[in-house]
């Protein structure tokens, strides 16, 4: 193979390509989870701990909740967060 000296080489202009169209109904609002919600419901019921995880099956079925989370039962307030020195 022989070398051919050249002062410049022009790169052909291909121009911008249009992005392919996406049908949003095929990708939005789909719940994809590796968990089987009905199996979890059965396992929680058999262990009699459904009351400990009241939102688990709903969250697995409908993905993470967007609404307000359940109210807090316990609240931890550290002194250093309120301007008092930590001891």
N, C-alpha and C positions, 0 to 999 in steps of 0.2 A: 504494500500500500504506500502510495507516495503522498507526501505532504504538499498541499497547495497553499502558498502564502497568500494572504488577503489582508487588505488594510482595514476592512470592516465587513461585517456580515449582518444582514438585515433579518430580524426575526419576524416571521409572518404575523400579521395582526389577525387574531381570531375574534376579537370583539367580545363584549360581555355576553354571557349566556343567561337566559331567563331561568329562574328557579322553578322547579316543578311545583305544581299546585298541590295543596294539602287539604284534604277534606277533614275539617276539625272535628266533625262528629265521630270520626273513626279513632281519634286520639284523646279527646277531652272527656272527662267525667266517667272514665272507666276505672273500676275498682280492681286493682291487681294486688293480690296478696298471696303469699305462699302458705297461708294458714287456712284450715278448713273450719269455718265458723260453727257449723253444726257439730263437728267433732268436739270442739271446745265447749260448746253448750252442754253436750252429753257428759264430757269429762268433769266439768264444774258441778253439774247436777249430781253425778254419781259420788263425787267427793263431798257433796253438801257444802260447797263454798261459793255458790252463785252469789250470795249476798256480799261476799268480799270483793267480787269483781263485777259489779252491776253493769258496767258499760263495755266490757270486753267484747262480747259477741256482737253488739251493735257496732263498735268501732272496727272490728274485723270485717263485718259485712259491708259497712258503708265508708270505709277508710277512716282516717283520723277526723275527729270532730272539728267542725269549723265554729260551732257555737261556743258559748261560755263553758269552761270546765266545771265539774261538780264543785260545790262549795267546800272550803277547807274545814277540816275537822280539828287539825292542830296547826298552830302557827308558832314559829320559832323566831324570836327577835333577839338579835345579838346586841349587846350594849355598844359595841364599836360602830354600829351602823347609825346610831343616834347621837353621835358626837361625844360620847363618854369614852374615856380611855379604857382600853382593854386591860384587864389585870392579869 
